[in-house]
Amino acid sequence: MISGNFGRIRDLAAKYYYSVSAAVTEADEVFAWGEFNGEINIIPTKTSLTSLDEVFAKIPNDAVTFRPLRLKRDDEQSEEKNTANESPEWEWLKKSFGDVESADVVFVVEGKKIHAHKTILILRCAVFRTMFLGNWKESNEREQIIDYHSYDAFFAFLKYFYTNEVDLQPDLALELFALANFYQMTDLQKECLKIIKRGVTVENAASIYDKAVLLAAEELKEFVLKFCMGHMNAVLNSDGFKLLNSDVAKDFVLHAAQQGAFKK
């Protein structure tokens, strides 16, 4: 039982294995009680926070979320994406990205640091869940060194976990697509595909085809091939095609021939 003069409650949250509970009133004031900020309060105490999520994110050394985060099915994505991104809780999550004070994992890319939260990554990505909760050497290391990826692409990758948004140029979207493929983020792959498809040109078509073959991305491979069918001579004479290794070039020509690209 709790008591206190704090008006009508709009929402309430608690975690049974943490000694903290919280409530937000109709006046958007956040109250917390139990063990919070190094103190034990039996009576709900007004905080300076703006959402219930912030209360649980500030649990020392063990930030959590009181609500489940899950990847949505394809048919749920388009219907709920906009409303989710506009919610107060989602806005708070966006603001948490890169927060040095509350972050408990740091990714070092090209010598630069990106601060993040293991809990968010674990809940949104099965690969990170296995990495941080398993017996990998990365499980107990605060700093994670990332090789073979650019800072800009990995920054956009981590930012997606907090914003559910992708805003990149097509060349970076291709690298982000590769990251999404490795980390098994199918929803992110689809967002990247939209950007990549809009940016296919005669000059970059061959290199995108090369990446699609490498990643076994059949949808992207077929899209690029279809684009090239209408620009075949220009693509074959482009610098991008000349840089392809012989196996990929042969694969491209073979598939183009099967599609009737060289019929008179």
LUMBALUM-750397 format. One record per atom (N, C-alpha, C, O): y, x, z. Coordinates in pm, whole numbers, plus 32768, in hexadecimal, padded with zeros to 4 digits. Each point is the difference from the previous one (the first is absolute). Example, Ala and Ser with C-alpha at 12.3 -4.5 7.8 and 13.67 -1.06 7.14 Angstrom:
7DC78527830C;80777FA78000;8078805A8000;7FFE80688042;806B7F757F76;807780528006;806D7FB38049;806F80338011;
! end
This chain:
7F8880558000;80787FAB8000;807C80588000;800680648048;805E7F787F68;807D80497FFC;80737FA28020;7FF67F867FF1;807580B4803A;80757FAF801F;807D804C7FDA;7FFF807A7FF2;806E7F3C7FFF;807E803F7FDD;80597FA07FB4;7FCF7FA07FC5;80AF8079803C;805F7FAA7FBD;802A803F7F7C;806680457FF7;7F497FA37FA1;801F803D7F81;7FF97F9D7F8C;7FF680287F8C;800F7F598092;80067F9B7F96;7F7B7FE47FBF;7F9780278032;806F7F947F5D;7F877FD97FB9;7FC980757FAF;804B804B7FC1;7F317FC48042;7FBD806E7FBB;7FD97FD57F73;7FC57F967FEC;805C80BF7FB3;7FDE7FE57F74;7F7C803F7FD8;7FB77FC97FAE;802A80AD808C;7F8480467FDE;7FD780578075;805380288052;7F2C7FF57FB5;7FC980468074;7F91805C7FD0;7FB77FDE7FA3;803B8096809C;7F97805D7FD7;7FD180528078;804C801C805C;7F33800A7F9F;7FC680538069;7F8680477FC9;7FC17FD17FA2;801E80A18099;7F8780497FDF;7FAF800F807F;8032802F8066;7F507FA77F93;7FB37FFB807C;7FE3808A803A;7FED800D8079;8010805C7F32;7FE480858036;807E80538015;7FF880788018;807E7F487FDE;807C80408025;80447FA88069;7FFE7F857FF5;803E80B98070;80407FB38069;808F7FDE7FDA;805E80218048;7FB17F9D7F47;80857FD87FD4;7FF67F7D7FB2;7FA57FEC7FAF;80B97FBC806C;800D7F837FB6;80917FF17FD8;805880418038;7FC17F6A7F66;80897FF17FD0;80167F747FC9;7FA17FBD7FD6;80DC80198029;80247F7D7FCB;808880097FBE;805580508028;7FC07F5E7F72;80837FF77FC0;802F7F70800E;7FB47FA37FE5;80C7804B8043;80357F7B801C;803E7FC37F82;800D80427F99;80197F418072;80427FBC7F90;8087803F7FE1;80377FED7F93;7FFF805C80CE;807F80477FEB;7FE8808D7FC9;805C80517FFA;7F267FCC7FDE;7FD880817FC7;801180728062;801A80727FD8;7FD77F7280A8;7FFF80688066;7F6F80248020;7FAB7FA8800D;803B80D98000;7F7780308018;7FF080288092;804C80528033;7F507F74800F;7FE1801F808C;7F7680438006;7FA77FE07FB2;8049807C80AC;7F8080438014;7FE080068093;805A80068055;7F247FFA7FCA;7FD7800F808B;7F7A80478004;7FBC800E7F9A;801F801E80DF;7F8D8057800E;8030808F8003;806F801B802F;7F4080417F9F;8026808E7FFF;8046801F7F7D;7FC180047F95;80C280128074;804F80157F88;8074805D801F;80457FF08064;7FCF80747F43;806C80638011;7FF580498086;8065801F803F;7F227FFC7FEA;7FEB804D807A;80127FB18080;7FFE8039806D;80147F447F88;80137FAD8076;7F9C7F8D8000;7FC97FDC7F97;80207FEA80DD;7FA97F8B800C;80557F89802B;80388000806E;7FD17F9D7F3C;80517F8A801C;7FA87F838001;7FC17FE07F9C;803B7FDB80D5;7FB37F84800B;804B7F8E7FBC;7FC37FA87FC4;80C1805B8047;80547F997FC3;802F80307F76;802C80727FF3;7FCB7F3A7FA6;803080267F7B;808F80378004;80597FC2803A;7FBA80B07F88;808180458002;8038800A7F73;7FB980267FA3;80C67FB8804D;803E80057F7E;800980907FCE;8022805B804C;7FC07FB97F33;800680857FC4;806E80047F95;803E7F9A7FE2;7FD880DA7FE8;806180107F92;7FBB7FF87F78;804080167F99;7F3F7FCA8067;7FB27FFC7F84;801A7F7E7FB5;80387FA08036;7F9F805E7F4B;801F7F8C7FAB;7F847FB57FD1;800C7F987FBF;7F7C809A8060;7F867FBB7FD6;7F8C8024805B;800480658047;7F957F487FB7;7F88801C8050;7FBC807F7FCF;7FC7804A804F;803E7FCF7F2E;7FBF80767FC9;80378080803F;7FB6805F8019;80CD7FA38000;803D80778039;7FCA801D808C;7FF180758026;7FF17F238026;7FCC80128087;7F8080527FFC;7FF08061804B;7FB47F777F5D;7F7D80417FFC;800480847FB7;7FAA80568013;80BB7FBD7F98;800F80807FBB;8033806C805F;7FF580777FE3;80447F5F808F;803A8060805E;7FA380208076;802B803D8062;7F577F997F94;7FA180278068;7FEC80977FF7;7FD880307F96;8042801C80D3;7FFB80927FFB;7F7A80347FCF;7F977FDB8035;806C807C7F65;7F8A80467FCC;7F967FA67FC3;7F9580317FDA;80857F4E801B;7F977FA87FCA;803C7F827FC4;7FD97F918024;808480807F82;80427F8C7FC2;7F9A7FAB7FB6;7FA680337FBE;806A7F4A804E;7FA37FA27FBF;80507F8E7FC2;807A7FF78010;7F407FB47FA9;803B7F837FD2;7FB17F8E803E;7F8580048006;80C27F968028;7FBA7F928042;7FC87F9D7F9B;7FAD7FAC8024;807F805D7F5F;7FD07FA47F99;7FA8804E7F9F;801A80757FE8;7F807F4D7FE1;7FAA80487FA1;804680177F7B;80457FA87FCD;7FA980CE7FFD;802F801E7F79;7F85800C7FA8;7FA280478024;805D7F777F6A;7F8C80087FA7;802F7FFE7F70;806C7FCD7FE1;7F42806B7FC8;801D7FF97F73;7FDF7F747FCF;7F977FCA8022;80C27FFC7F90;7FEB7F777FD2;7FB17FFE7F7F;800280617FB3;7FB87F328035;7FBB7FED7F82;80687FF37F91;80747FE18019;7F5F80377F6C;805D7FFB7F8F;80497F7C7FF7;80777FFD7FE1;7F427F94803A;80407F7E7FF2;80617FE18071;804C7FA07FF7;7FB180B18072;805F7FEE806E;807D80547FED;806A7FE08035;7F89808E7F7E;806D80607FF6;80817FC27FCC;806880078042;7F917FBB7F49;807A7FCD7FC2;803F7F8F8050;807A7FF28002;7F327FBD803F;80337F8C8049;804780268080;80637FC28025;7F6980A78021;8033801E8084;8053807F8008;803D801B8068;7FC780327F2D;804280818007;80947FF48021;803280478058;80147F617F65;80907FF38015;80217FD0808C;805880388041;7F637F607FEE;801D7FCA8085;7FDF8065806C;804680088065;7F4F80477F88;7FDC80648063;806B806C8009;8025802B806D;800D80007F1F;8064806A8000;80847FD4803C;80508055802A;7FC97F287FDC;807E7FCF8034;7FFA7FDE8095;80667FDD803A;7F25802C8004;7FF17FDC808C;8041806A805A;800780747FD9;80277F65809E;803E8061805D;7FA180718025;802A8073800D;7F557F6C8003;7F9E80668025;7FF380677F91;7FF68078801B;800B7F587F68;7FF3805D7F90;807C80587FF5;7FF780767FDF;807E7F51803D;807B804E7FFD;7FFB806E8069;802D80707FE8;7F9C7F70808C;7FF480668068;7FA2806E7FD3;80198076801A;7F797F647FA2;7FA080637FD1;8042805E7F9B;7FE880798003;806A7F4F7FA5;804680537F9E;805880688046;800380747FD8;80437F608090;805B805A8048;7FB4806C804C;803A80688022;7F457F817FFA;7FB1805F804D;7FD480777FAD;7FDC80688037;80267F8B7F45;7FD1806C7FAB;805A807B8010;807A7FF87FF2;7F478078802C;804B807C8010;804080138087;804A80608016;7F9B7F438048;803B800A8086;7FC08075804B;7F8C7FF78029;80BE80737FE9;7FCB807A803C;7FD37FE98090;7F9A8036802B;80B17F7A801F;7FE57FED808F;7F7A7FBB8019;7FB78028805A;80297F727F57;7F847FB4801A;7F8A802F7FAD;7F8F7FD6801A;8087807E7F82;7F94802E7FA8;7F9A8055804D;8024804B805A;7F5E7FA87F80;7F9880508040;7FAF80507F9A;7F9A803C8023;80927FC67F60;7FC180547F9A;806C802C7F9D;805A7FB27FDE;7F9C80CA7FF5;806280377FA4;7FB880397F87;7FA58052800E;80837F837F7C;7FC880367F84;806280687FC8;80767FE37FEE;7F5780947FF7;8054806B7FCC;7FE080127F6C;7F9280287FDA;80D17FB97FD2;7FED80057F6F;806F80567FC4;80777FE58014;7F6280817FA4;8060805D7FC5;80608037806A;807680167FE5;7F5680008092;804F8039806C;805A7F9D8048;80458026805E;7FBB7F5C7F78;80547F9A803F;7FAA7F9C804D;7F8D7FE67FDB;80AA7FE38091;7FB37FAA8059;801D7F6C7FE9;80727FD77FE8;7F247FD98020;800B7F6E7FFB;7FBC7FCA807D;7F8880158014;80C47FA68042;7FCB7FCD807F;7FC67F737FED;803B7FAC7FBB;7F53803C8082;7FBD7F7E7FF3;7FB77FDD8080;800580498063;7FB67F457F9A;7FBA7FCC8076;7F6D7FE77FDD;7FE17FB47FA5;7FC7808D80A5;7F717FF47FE2;7FD17F6F8001;7FAE7FD87FAD;80847FDA80B1;7FD47F75800D;80197FB27F7F;7FA87FB67FD2;80CC805A7FF4;80227FB97F84;7FA4802D7F8F;7FCD7FAE7FB5;801E80D48040;7FAC80367F95;7F6F7FD48010;7FBD7FE07F9E;8013801F80DE;7F757FD8801C;7FE97F6E7FDC;7F997FDD7FC6;80C87FCF805C;7FF07F717FE8;800B7FDB7F6D;7FC97F9A7FD5;807C80B67FDE;80187FDC7F74;7FAA804B7F9C;7FFC7FDC7F8B;7FBE808C80A1;7FB580537FA2;7F7C802D803B;7FFD8040806A;7F957F9F7F53;7F7B80228032;7FEA80978006;7FBB80318059;807E80187F49;7FEF80927FFF;8046803E8079;7FC780568043;80B37F7F7FDB;804580328077;7FB67FD6807F;7FFC804B8062;7FCA7F3F7F9C;7FB47FD28075;7F8B805F801B;7FE880298072;7FD07FF97F25;7F90805D800E;8031808A802A;7FC080428052;80B07FE97F77;80368084801E;8029800E8092;7FD9805F8044;80757F407FED;8038800D8086;7FA27FD18070;800E802C8072;7F947F7D7F6E;7FA47FCF8067;7F7880447FF8;7FAA7FEA8056;804180677F44;7F8080427FEF;8000808C803A;805180228057;7F52802E7F78;7FF080888034;803C80697FA2;7FD880758003;80867F627FAB;8042805E7FA8;8058805E8053;802C7FDD806D;7FEB80997F5E;8056805F8048;808E7FCA800B;804A8024805C;7FDD7F837F43;80877FC78003;80157F9C8071;80717FDD8020;7F207FF5801C;80097F958064;805E80218073;80497FAA802F;7FB480D37FFE;804E80258075;8077805A7FE0;803D8038805B;7FE37FD67F26;806F80557FDA;807C7FAC7FE5;7FFB7F9E7FB6;807480888086;807C7FB47FED;803980187F74;80317FA37FC0;7FC880D88011;803580207F7C;7F9080047F99;7F9980428014;807C7F777F7D;7FA07FFD7F92;804180437F87;80677FD47FCF;7F5B80978002;803580497F8C;7FCA7FBF7F81;7F877FF47FEE;80D37FE37FBA;7FD97FBE7F84;801B805F7F8A;807280277FE8;7F247FFC7FD1;800C80547F8A;7FEB7FAC7F82;7FCC7F918007;805D80A57F89;7FE67FC47F7C;804E7F7F7FE5;7FE47FBB7F9E;807A802380B5;80537F8A7FE7;80918023801A;801E80548054;803C7F6B7F64;808E80188014;80317FB4807C;7FC47F9E802B;80AA8093800C;803B7FBF8074;802B7F727FDF;7FE77FA3804D;8059804B7F41;80347F7C7FDA;7F917F997FF3;800E7F8F802D;7F8280997F96;7F907FA27FEE;7FC07FDD8086;7FE17F8C8019;800B80D8803D;7FBE7FE48080;805D7FB3805C;7FD37FAE8050;80AE806B7FA6;80627FB3804E;7FF77F6C7FD8;7FFC7FA88056;8002803E7F27;7FF67F777FCF;7F7C7FC0802A;7FFA7F88801C;7F9C80C97FE8;7F7C7FCF8029;80027FD08091;7FD47F91801D;805F80C1803D;80067FDA808D;80627F8E8017;7FE77FA88053;808680587F64;80637F96800F;7FC67F787FDE;80287F9A8039;7F7980637F6B;7FC37F827FD6;7FBB7FBB8076;7FFF7F858007;7FC880C88056;7FBC7FC58073;80617FB18058;7FD87FA28045;80A780837FB7;80657FC28055;80537F967FB7;803B7FA98040;7FC9805D7F3D;80587FA67FB5;7FB87FA57F9E;80347F987FD9;7F5280917FFF;7FB57FB47F9B;804B7FFD7F7B;7FEC7FA57FAF;806880BD803A;805280067F88;7FF080877FBB;7FE880668040;80257F987F3B;7FFB807B7FB0;807880017FA3;80157FA27FB3;803A80C78053;8075800C7FA9;800780907FCE;80418055803D;7F7B7FC47F52;7FF580877FCC;801280037F69;7FF17F997FBD;803080DC800F;7FFF80167F71;7F6F800C7FD1;7FA98027804E;803B7FB87F34;7F7580037FCE;7FB580838016;7F887FFE801A;80BF80767FDB;7FBA807F8012;7FCD8010808F;7F9180328015;80BD7FA4804E;7FD38007808B;7F9B7F93801E;7FA780128054;80667F7D7F69;7FA27F928015;7F73802A7FD9;7F9F7FD2803B;805580867F63;7F7D80327FD6;7FC18055806E;7F887FF6801B;80C9805C8026;7FCE8051806F;7FDF7FA88078;7F9D80178045;80B67F847FD2;7FE67FA2806D;7F807FB07FE5;7FB57FE1805C;80347FFF7F26;7F857FBB7FD9;7F8780548024;7F9B7FCC8030;806D80B77FB9;7F92805A8023;7FE980038097;7F8E8001802D;80DF80008020;7FF47FFA8092;7FBE7F7E802D;7FA680018054;80877F907F72;7FC77F7E8023;7F6C7FFA7FDC;7FB17FC18047;802B80807F4C;7F7480037FD7;7FAB804E8066;7F947FD38026;809E80A08006;7FB780528061;7FF27FBA8087;7F968006803F;80D57FB87FED;7FFF7FBE8082;7FCF7F6E7FF8;80097FB68061;7FC580237F2B;7FC27F7C7FEC;80607F8D8021;7FD97F9E803E;80A380717F97;80667F998015;800F7FAF7F7F;8058801C7FAE;7F537F828040;7FFD7FB57F82;80827FB37FE7;802C7FF47F8E;80117FD780DB;807D7FB67FEE;8070805C7FD1;80517FD97FAC;7FB380A18088;806580607FD6;7FE5802E7F71;805E80157FB3;7F237FFA8029;7FDF80257F76;80387F9A7F9D;803480257F97;7FC07F5D808A;80307F967FA6;809780057FF1;80357FE97F93;8011803480DC;8092800B7FF7;802880777FA9;805E7FF77FB1;7F598077805D;801D80767FAF;7FE47FE67F6C;804A802D7FA9;7F4A7F8B803C;7FDD7FE17F75;80717FB67FB9;801D801A7F8C;80227F8980BC;806D7FB37FC4;8071805D7FD4;803A7FEF7F94;7FE6807480C1;806D805C7FE2;7FD8805E7F8E;804F801A7FA5;7F3680198061;7FD1805D7F9A;7FFE7FBE7F76;802B803C7F9E;7FA57F4A805C;7FF87FBB7F80;808A7FED7FC1;801080087F86;80547FE080CF;80887FEE7FCC;803A80837FCC;805E7FFF7FB0;7F698072807C;803A80817FDC;7FB2804E7F99;802180747FE7;7F797F527FDA;7FB280487F9B;805580157F82;803D7FA27FCD;7FC680DA8003;804980217F85;7FA580537FA6;7F9180278027;809E7FF27F61;7FB480537FA2;7FE8808B803B;7F9380387FEF;80CF7FFF8055;7FF580888033;7FA3800B8079;7FBB80658010;80447F358046;7FAD800D8079;7F7C7FB57FF8;7FB08007805E;80377FB27F36;7F867FAF7FF5;7F8280548010;7FA37FD88046;805A809D7F7B;7F8880558006;7FE68031808E;7F8D8001802D;80DD8029801A;7FEE80338088;7FD47F90805F;7FB18017805B;80827F707F8E;7FD57F8F8053;7F6F7FDE7FE2;7FB47FE1805C;802580257F27;7F747FEA7FDA;7FA680688045;7F957FDE8032;8098809E7FD0;7FB6806C8041;7FEA7FE08094;7F9180108033;80D97FC38010;7FF67FDE808F;7FA47F888015;7FB47FFC8061;80537FA37F45;7FAB7F8A800B;7F6C80257FF4;7FAC7FC98047;803680957F60;7F7680307FF1;7FD38047807F;7F927FEB8031;80C6806B8004;7FE1804C8078;7FE27FA68077;7FA6801B8050;80A77F777FBC;7FF27FA58072;7FA17F8D7FE4;7FEC7FAA8055;7FD980557F34;7FA77F927FD8;80477F7A800C;7FC67F9D802B;80B980627FAF;80537F878006;7FF77FB97F7A;805480157FA8;7F487F978048;7FE47FC27F7F;80727FA57FD0;80207FFF7F89;801C7FB780D2;806C7FA67FD8;8076804E7FC6;80387FD97F99;7FEC809580A7;806E80527FD0;7FDA80437F7C;805180087FA4;7F3480288054;7FD080427F87;80087FA17F87;802F80277F95;7FA37F5F807F;80027F9E7F93;808E7FD87FDA;801E7FEB7F8B;8039800C80D8;808C7FDB7FE3;8043806C7FAB;80447FE17F9E;7FA9809E8089;803D806E7FB5;7FC880077F73;804A80157F9F;7F357FD88055;7FC280047F7C;80387F917FA7;801A80167F8A;7FF77F7580AF;80397F907FB4;808E80207FD4;80277FE17F8F;8026805E80CA;808880297FDC;7FFD80637F8C;80507FF67FA3;7F54806A8064;7FF980697F9A;7FD67FCA7F78;8021803B7F99;7F977F588065;7FD37FC87F81;80767FDF7FA5;7FF480067F85;807B7FD880B5;80757FDE7FB1;805B80777FE5;80647FF37FB9;7F7980828081;805380787FEF;7FA8807B7FEB;8023806E802C;7F6B7F827F91;7F9A80687FFE;803280857FC6;7FEA8069803D;80587F957F50;802E807D7FC3;8062804A805C;7FF8807A800F;80627F3B802D;8064803F8059;7FBD803B807B;8025806D802C;7F797F4C800C;7FB980328077;7FB1807E7FDF;80028060804D;7FB77F9F7F41;7FAE80747FD9;8055807B7FE5;7FD08071800D;80AD7F7C7FCF;805A80707FE5;805B80228075;805680577FF5;7F977F65807B;805580188075;7FD4807E8049;7F8D802B7FF6;80D080108055;7FE080758051;7F9A7FDD806C;7FAC80528024;805B7F33800F;7FA27FD58066;7F7180027FCF;7FA7802A804A;80427FAB7F3C;7F7780007FC9;7FD0808F7FEA;7F8B801E8015;80CF803B7FC0;7FDB808B7FE6;7FD680488080;7FB780637FFA;80777F6C8078;7FDE80408081;7F7C7FCF803B;7FD080378062;7FF57F617F62;7F817FCD8032;7F9280677FEB;7FFF80487F9D;7FA27FBD80C3;7F8D80577FE7;7FA87FBF7F96;800A7F887FE6;7FA280C57FDD;7FB67FD37F8B;7FA77F88801C;7FF27FA87FAB;7FD0805480CD;7FA67F918020;804B7F7B8008;7FD17F9A7FCD;80A380688074;804E7F85800D;80387FD77F77;80047F897FDF;802680D87FD3;80347FE27F7B;7F957FC07FA9;801C7FA07FB8;7F6A8094804E;7F917FC77FB4;7FE17F728030;7FE67FA67FB0;801E804880D5;7FE77F7B8039;80697F9D7FCE;7FDF7F8E7FDF;809E809D801D;806C7FAA7FD2;7FED7FD97F6E;80077F8A7FDD;7FDF80DA7FCE;7FEF7FE67F72;7F887FA57FE7;80067FA77FAB;7F8D8071809E;7F877FAF7FF0;801B7F6D8020;7FDC7FA67FB4;8066804280C0;801E7F768027;80647FC07FA1;7FF67F897FE2;806A80C57FEE;80617FCB7FA0;7FBB7FDA7F7D;80207F9A7FC4;7F8080B98012;7FB57FE27F85;7FAE7F808011;7FF67FB07FA3;7FCE803F80D3;7FB07F888019;80567F837FFC;7FD07F927FE3;80B0807F803A;805E7F907FFD;803B7FEA7F73;80507FA67FEA;7F8680B17FBA;802F7FF07F76;808580417FE3;80467FD67FA4;7FDE809280A8;8083803F7FEE;800C804B7F7C;806F80107FCC;7F22801E7FFC;800680557F89;7FCA7FBC7F83;7FE780417F9A;80067F3D806E;7FD37FB77F89;80757FEB7FA1;80717FE6802B;7F7380257F54;80687FEA7F9D;80027F6E7FD7;80517FD87FAC;
! end
